[in-house]
């Protein structure tokens, strides 16, 4: 495929003019991208559910103090919003876990939630419901249309920056202030 650029381990920063409500003002971490398409997690859009509430709902009430009990479960994207994912640092012995590179793993099995509830889970993690997906060539087309800015993903933004600051923090890593961009930037 000519013009193919791999956006794995990149942040996609929604341009201010993004009119898709699923992605307006979002920061998406691209987990995997190849000629067949891409998948990612929106990492700055909170649900109404906290981690401790989620654990209670799946009948895994914390038996040890949670590191961030009021941290919000993220709305990871519009696809499969009934499925939960945990993006975390470091490997574990989880049943369904995929190494997404750079010491980051994506786990979708209940056993990681049980470990978190018992104080034995990873130190740094995000819990998301759903994911974002692009078909073959779709992300490349959106990039060519100036729908997104991209930059290398930073773990500090993923795990240490408050949700409401992540979109601008990623843009700042490129030297861009999103508040100064109009909705039609990049369109001739």
C-alpha positions as protocol buffer text, in pm:
chain_id: "A"
residue {
  index: 1
  type: UNK
  ca { x: 0 y: 0 z: 0 }
}
residue {
  index: 2
  type: UNK
  ca { x: 162 y: 325 z: -106 }
}
residue {
  index: 3
  type: UNK
  ca { x: 161 y: 608 z: 143 }
}
residue {
  index: 4
  type: UNK
  ca { x: 112 y: 374 z: 439 }
}
residue {
  index: 5
  type: UNK
  ca { x: 234 y: 522 z: 766 }
}
residue {
  index: 6
  type: UNK
  ca { x: 213 y: 318 z: 1081 }
}
residue {
  index: 7
  type: UNK
  ca { x: 45 y: 513 z: 1362 }
}
residue {
  index: 8
  type: UNK
  ca { x: 84 y: 244 z: 1630 }
}
residue {
  index: 9
  type: UNK
  ca { x: 189 y: 394 z: 1965 }
}
residue {
  index: 10
  type: UNK
  ca { x: 86 y: 740 z: 1852 }
}
residue {
  index: 11
  type: UNK
  ca { x: -166 y: 978 z: 1997 }
}
residue {
  index: 12
  type: UNK
  ca { x: -436 y: 1103 z: 1765 }
}
residue {
  index: 13
  type: UNK
  ca { x: -535 y: 1454 z: 1869 }
}
residue {
  index: 14
  type: UNK
  ca { x: -878 y: 1550 z: 1737 }
}
residue {
  index: 15
  type: UNK
  ca { x: -862 y: 1878 z: 1550 }
}
residue {
  index: 16
  type: UNK
  ca { x: -1086 y: 2153 z: 1693 }
}
residue {
  index: 17
  type: UNK
  ca { x: -1319 y: 2126 z: 1392 }
}
residue {
  index: 18
  type: UNK
  ca { x: -1394 y: 1756 z: 1450 }
}
residue {
  index: 19
  type: UNK
  ca { x: -1769 y: 1723 z: 1403 }
}
residue {
  index: 20
  type: UNK
  ca { x: -1805 y: 1355 z: 1500 }
}
residue {
  index: 21
  type: UNK
  ca { x: -1941 y: 1366 z: 1857 }
}
residue {
  index: 22
  type: UNK
  ca { x: -1765 y: 1037 z: 1934 }
}
residue {
  index: 23
  type: UNK
  ca { x: -1427 y: 1205 z: 1886 }
}
residue {
  index: 24
  type: UNK
  ca { x: -1469 y: 1582 z: 1935 }
}
residue {
  index: 25
  type: UNK
  ca { x: -1187 y: 1707 z: 2162 }
}
residue {
  index: 26
  type: UNK
  ca { x: -1053 y: 1357 z: 2219 }
}
residue {
  index: 27
  type: UNK
  ca { x: -711 y: 1209 z: 2256 }
}
residue {
  index: 28
  type: UNK
  ca { x: -688 y: 855 z: 2121 }
}
residue {
  index: 29
  type: UNK
  ca { x: -403 y: 615 z: 2183 }
}
residue {
  index: 30
  type: UNK
  ca { x: -348 y: 394 z: 1876 }
}
residue {
  index: 31
  type: UNK
  ca { x: -290 y: 40 z: 2003 }
}
residue {
  index: 32
  type: UNK
  ca { x: -233 y: -119 z: 1663 }
}
residue {
  index: 33
  type: UNK
  ca { x: -225 y: -3 z: 1303 }
}
residue {
  index: 34
  type: UNK
  ca { x: -146 y: -192 z: 985 }
}
residue {
  index: 35
  type: UNK
  ca { x: -268 y: -217 z: 626 }
}
residue {
  index: 36
  type: UNK
  ca { x: -593 y: -377 z: 747 }
}
residue {
  index: 37
  type: UNK
  ca { x: -690 y: -89 z: 976 }
}
residue {
  index: 38
  type: UNK
  ca { x: -635 y: 45 z: 1324 }
}
residue {
  index: 39
  type: UNK
  ca { x: -768 y: 17 z: 1677 }
}
residue {
  index: 40
  type: UNK
  ca { x: -727 y: 259 z: 1962 }
}
residue {
  index: 41
  type: UNK
  ca { x: -864 y: 381 z: 2291 }
}
residue {
  index: 42
  type: UNK
  ca { x: -996 y: 728 z: 2363 }
}
residue {
  index: 43
  type: UNK
  ca { x: -803 y: 818 z: 2677 }
}
residue {
  index: 44
  type: UNK
  ca { x: -960 y: 1146 z: 2786 }
}
residue {
  index: 45
  type: UNK
  ca { x: -1336 y: 1090 z: 2791 }
}
residue {
  index: 46
  type: UNK
  ca { x: -1479 y: 979 z: 3124 }
}
residue {
  index: 47
  type: UNK
  ca { x: -1792 y: 778 z: 3182 }
}
residue {
  index: 48
  type: UNK
  ca { x: -2011 y: 838 z: 3488 }
}
residue {
  index: 49
  type: UNK
  ca { x: -1868 y: 526 z: 3648 }
}
residue {
  index: 50
  type: UNK
  ca { x: -1569 y: 524 z: 3883 }
}
residue {
  index: 51
  type: UNK
  ca { x: -1331 y: 229 z: 3906 }
}
residue {
  index: 52
  type: UNK
  ca { x: -1465 y: 141 z: 4252 }
}
residue {
  index: 53
  type: UNK
  ca { x: -1824 y: 152 z: 4121 }
}
residue {
  index: 54
  type: UNK
  ca { x: -1731 y: -71 z: 3827 }
}
residue {
  index: 55
  type: UNK
  ca { x: -1569 y: -323 z: 4058 }
}
residue {
  index: 56
  type: UNK
  ca { x: -1880 y: -327 z: 4276 }
}
residue {
  index: 57
  type: UNK
  ca { x: -2103 y: -374 z: 3968 }
}
residue {
  index: 58
  type: UNK
  ca { x: -1902 y: -677 z: 3852 }
}
residue {
  index: 59
  type: UNK
  ca { x: -1915 y: -816 z: 4206 }
}
residue {
  index: 60
  type: UNK
  ca { x: -1548 y: -756 z: 4282 }
}
residue {
  index: 61
  type: UNK
  ca { x: -1567 y: -499 z: 4562 }
}
residue {
  index: 62
  type: UNK
  ca { x: -1220 y: -383 z: 4663 }
}
residue {
  index: 63
  type: UNK
  ca { x: -1073 y: -576 z: 4953 }
}
residue {
  index: 64
  type: UNK
  ca { x: -760 y: -361 z: 4950 }
}
residue {
  index: 65
  type: UNK
  ca { x: -732 y: 15 z: 4908 }
}
residue {
  index: 66
  type: UNK
  ca { x: -739 y: 120 z: 4543 }
}
residue {
  index: 67
  type: UNK
  ca { x: -464 y: 353 z: 4428 }
}
residue {
  index: 68
  type: UNK
  ca { x: -720 y: 580 z: 4255 }
}
residue {
  index: 69
  type: UNK
  ca { x: -1066 y: 472 z: 4377 }
}
residue {
  index: 70
  type: UNK
  ca { x: -1247 y: 768 z: 4221 }
}
residue {
  index: 71
  type: UNK
  ca { x: -1069 y: 744 z: 3886 }
}
residue {
  index: 72
  type: UNK
  ca { x: -1326 y: 727 z: 3610 }
}
residue {
  index: 73
  type: UNK
  ca { x: -1381 y: 441 z: 3371 }
}
residue {
  index: 74
  type: UNK
  ca { x: -1314 y: 580 z: 3024 }
}
residue {
  index: 75
  type: UNK
  ca { x: -1537 y: 578 z: 2720 }
}
residue {
  index: 76
  type: UNK
  ca { x: -1279 y: 410 z: 2500 }
}
residue {
  index: 77
  type: UNK
  ca { x: -1469 y: 455 z: 2176 }
}
residue {
  index: 78
  type: UNK
  ca { x: -1795 y: 388 z: 1997 }
}
residue {
  index: 79
  type: UNK
  ca { x: -1725 y: 20 z: 1913 }
}
residue {
  index: 80
  type: UNK
  ca { x: -1824 y: -261 z: 2156 }
}
residue {
  index: 81
  type: UNK
  ca { x: -1904 y: -28 z: 2445 }
}
residue {
  index: 82
  type: UNK
  ca { x: -2016 y: -327 z: 2652 }
}
residue {
  index: 83
  type: UNK
  ca { x: -1662 y: -469 z: 2650 }
}
residue {
  index: 84
  type: UNK
  ca { x: -1405 y: -356 z: 2904 }
}
residue {
  index: 85
  type: UNK
  ca { x: -1034 y: -310 z: 2845 }
}
residue {
  index: 86
  type: UNK
  ca { x: -748 y: -235 z: 3081 }
}
residue {
  index: 87
  type: UNK
  ca { x: -445 y: -58 z: 2934 }
}
residue {
  index: 88
  type: UNK
  ca { x: -157 y: -99 z: 3177 }
}
residue {
  index: 89
  type: UNK
  ca { x: 216 y: -93 z: 3226 }
}
residue {
  index: 90
  type: UNK
  ca { x: 393 y: -422 z: 3277 }
}
residue {
  index: 91
  type: UNK
  ca { x: 309 y: -782 z: 3201 }
}
residue {
  index: 92
  type: UNK
  ca { x: 98 y: -999 z: 3423 }
}
residue {
  index: 93
  type: UNK
  ca { x: -51 y: -1346 z: 3419 }
}
residue {
  index: 94
  type: UNK
  ca { x: -389 y: -1236 z: 3290 }
}
residue {
  index: 95
  type: UNK
  ca { x: -596 y: -1477 z: 3081 }
}
residue {
  index: 96
  type: UNK
  ca { x: -659 y: -1243 z: 2787 }
}
residue {
  index: 97
  type: UNK
  ca { x: -373 y: -996 z: 2760 }
}
residue {
  index: 98
  type: UNK
  ca { x: -190 y: -860 z: 2457 }
}
residue {
  index: 99
  type: UNK
  ca { x: 149 y: -695 z: 2450 }
}
residue {
  index: 100
  type: UNK
  ca { x: 87 y: -375 z: 2252 }
}
residue {
  index: 101
  type: UNK
  ca { x: 454 y: -277 z: 2272 }
}
residue {
  index: 102
  type: UNK
  ca { x: 670 y: -42 z: 2472 }
}
residue {
  index: 103
  type: UNK
  ca { x: 595 y: -227 z: 2798 }
}
residue {
  index: 104
  type: UNK
  ca { x: 222 y: -157 z: 2759 }
}
residue {
  index: 105
  type: UNK
  ca { x: -41 y: -430 z: 2764 }
}
residue {
  index: 106
  type: UNK
  ca { x: -411 y: -445 z: 2686 }
}
residue {
  index: 107
  type: UNK
  ca { x: -605 y: -689 z: 2899 }
}
residue {
  index: 108
  type: UNK
  ca { x: -972 y: -775 z: 2860 }
}
residue {
  index: 109
  type: UNK
  ca { x: -1018 y: -1060 z: 3107 }
}
residue {
  index: 110
  type: UNK
  ca { x: -1195 y: -1035 z: 3442 }
}
residue {
  index: 111
  type: UNK
  ca { x: -889 y: -1163 z: 3630 }
}
residue {
  index: 112
  type: UNK
  ca { x: -713 y: -826 z: 3604 }
}
residue {
  index: 113
  type: UNK
  ca { x: -1013 y: -654 z: 3766 }
}
residue {
  index: 114
  type: UNK
  ca { x: -1003 y: -912 z: 4044 }
}
residue {
  index: 115
  type: UNK
  ca { x: -631 y: -844 z: 4096 }
}
residue {
  index: 116
  type: UNK
  ca { x: -697 y: -468 z: 4102 }
}
residue {
  index: 117
  type: UNK
  ca { x: -973 y: -517 z: 4362 }
}
residue {
  index: 118
  type: UNK
  ca { x: -729 y: -717 z: 4577 }
}
residue {
  index: 119
  type: UNK
  ca { x: -447 y: -465 z: 4549 }
}
residue {
  index: 120
  type: UNK
  ca { x: -243 y: -699 z: 4328 }
}
residue {
  index: 121
  type: UNK
  ca { x: -302 y: -539 z: 3989 }
}
residue {
  index: 122
  type: UNK
  ca { x: -70 y: -317 z: 3792 }
}
residue {
  index: 123
  type: UNK
  ca { x: 28 y: 16 z: 3947 }
}
residue {
  index: 124
  type: UNK
  ca { x: -54 y: 216 z: 3636 }
}
residue {
  index: 125
  type: UNK
  ca { x: -368 y: 138 z: 3440 }
}
residue {
  index: 126
  type: UNK
  ca { x: -667 y: 283 z: 3258 }
}
residue {
  index: 127
  type: UNK
  ca { x: -1002 y: 105 z: 3237 }
}
residue {
  index: 128
  type: UNK
  ca { x: -1210 y: 172 z: 2926 }
}
residue {
  index: 129
  type: UNK
  ca { x: -1541 y: 55 z: 2786 }
}
residue {
  index: 130
  type: UNK
  ca { x: -1537 y: 20 z: 2408 }
}
residue {
  index: 131
  type: UNK
  ca { x: -1272 y: 110 z: 2155 }
}
residue {
  index: 132
  type: UNK
  ca { x: -1217 y: 308 z: 1838 }
}
residue {
  index: 133
  type: UNK
  ca { x: -1169 y: 125 z: 1510 }
}
residue {
  index: 134
  type: UNK
  ca { x: -1077 y: 217 z: 1152 }
}
residue {
  index: 135
  type: UNK
  ca { x: -1101 y: -2 z: 843 }
}
residue {
  index: 136
  type: UNK
  ca { x: -827 y: -43 z: 586 }
}
residue {
  index: 137
  type: UNK
  ca { x: -712 y: 299 z: 466 }
}
residue {
  index: 138
  type: UNK
  ca { x: -967 y: 488 z: 676 }
}
residue {
  index: 139
  type: UNK
  ca { x: -721 y: 636 z: 926 }
}
residue {
  index: 140
  type: UNK
  ca { x: -484 y: 735 z: 647 }
}
residue {
  index: 141
  type: UNK
  ca { x: -772 y: 913 z: 471 }
}
residue {
  index: 142
  type: UNK
  ca { x: -870 y: 1095 z: 792 }
}
residue {
  index: 143
  type: UNK
  ca { x: -508 y: 1202 z: 843 }
}
residue {
  index: 144
  type: UNK
  ca { x: -492 y: 1335 z: 486 }
}
residue {
  index: 145
  type: UNK
  ca { x: -814 y: 1529 z: 555 }
}
residue {
  index: 146
  type: UNK
  ca { x: -656 y: 1698 z: 860 }
}
residue {
  index: 147
  type: UNK
  ca { x: -903 y: 1535 z: 1097 }
}
residue {
  index: 148
  type: UNK
  ca { x: -626 y: 1451 z: 1342 }
}
residue {
  index: 149
  type: UNK
  ca { x: -286 y: 1565 z: 1456 }
}
residue {
  index: 150
  type: UNK
  ca { x: -54 y: 1287 z: 1564 }
}
residue {
  index: 151
  type: UNK
  ca { x: 242 y: 1265 z: 1795 }
}
residue {
  index: 152
  type: UNK
  ca { x: 432 y: 992 z: 1979 }
}
residue {
  index: 153
  type: UNK
  ca { x: 236 y: 863 z: 2276 }
}
residue {
  index: 154
  type: UNK
  ca { x: 372 y: 956 z: 2616 }
}
residue {
  index: 155
  type: UNK
  ca { x: 308 y: 737 z: 2917 }
}
residue {
  index: 156
  type: UNK
  ca { x: 315 y: 1044 z: 3139 }
}
residue {
  index: 157
  type: UNK
  ca { x: 7 y: 1175 z: 2956 }
}
residue {
  index: 158
  type: UNK
  ca { x: -162 y: 833 z: 2972 }
}
residue {
  index: 159
  type: UNK
  ca { x: -108 y: 764 z: 3339 }
}
residue {
  index: 160
  type: UNK
  ca { x: -23 y: 1090 z: 3516 }
}
residue {
  index: 161
  type: UNK
  ca { x: -201 y: 1376 z: 3339 }
}
residue {
  index: 162
  type: UNK
  ca { x: -560 y: 1453 z: 3448 }
}
residue {
  index: 163
  type: UNK
  ca { x: -822 y: 1350 z: 3189 }
}
residue {
  index: 164
  type: UNK
  ca { x: -935 y: 1704 z: 3115 }
}
residue {
  index: 165
  type: UNK
  ca { x: -576 y: 1812 z: 3037 }
}
residue {
  index: 166
  type: UNK
  ca { x: -468 y: 1522 z: 2811 }
}
residue {
  index: 167
  type: UNK
  ca { x: -597 y: 1659 z: 2477 }
}
residue {
  index: 168
  type: UNK
  ca { x: -407 y: 1988 z: 2514 }
}
residue {
  index: 169
  type: UNK
  ca { x: -105 y: 1818 z: 2677 }
}
residue {
  index: 170
  type: UNK
  ca { x: -52 y: 1600 z: 2371 }
}
residue {
  index: 171
  type: UNK
  ca { x: -83 y: 1904 z: 2143 }
}
residue {
  index: 172
  type: UNK
  ca { x: 160 y: 2096 z: 2365 }
}
residue {
  index: 173
  type: UNK
  ca { x: 415 y: 1819 z: 2308 }
}
residue {
  index: 174
  type: UNK
  ca { x: 404 y: 1935 z: 1942 }
}
residue {
  index: 175
  type: UNK
  ca { x: 426 y: 2303 z: 2042 }
}
residue {
  index: 176
  type: UNK
  ca { x: 58 y: 2363 z: 1954 }
}
residue {
  index: 177
  type: UNK
  ca { x: -207 y: 2544 z: 2156 }
}
residue {
  index: 178
  type: UNK
  ca { x: -539 y: 2399 z: 2039 }
}
residue {
  index: 179
  type: UNK
  ca { x: -727 y: 2703 z: 2169 }
}
residue {
  index: 180
  type: UNK
  ca { x: -557 y: 2909 z: 1898 }
}
residue {
  index: 181
  type: UNK
  ca { x: -667 y: 2684 z: 1612 }
}
residue {
  index: 182
  type: UNK
  ca { x: -992 y: 2748 z: 1432 }
}
residue {
  index: 183
  type: UNK
  ca { x: -1227 y: 2471 z: 1323 }
}
residue {
  index: 184
  type: UNK
  ca { x: -1117 y: 2494 z: 959 }
}
residue {
  index: 185
  type: UNK
  ca { x: -738 y: 2468 z: 1013 }
}
residue {
  index: 186
  type: UNK
  ca { x: -571 y: 2271 z: 737 }
}
residue {
  index: 187
  type: UNK
  ca { x: -859 y: 2294 z: 489 }
}
residue {
  index: 188
  type: UNK
  ca { x: -804 y: 2488 z: 170 }
}
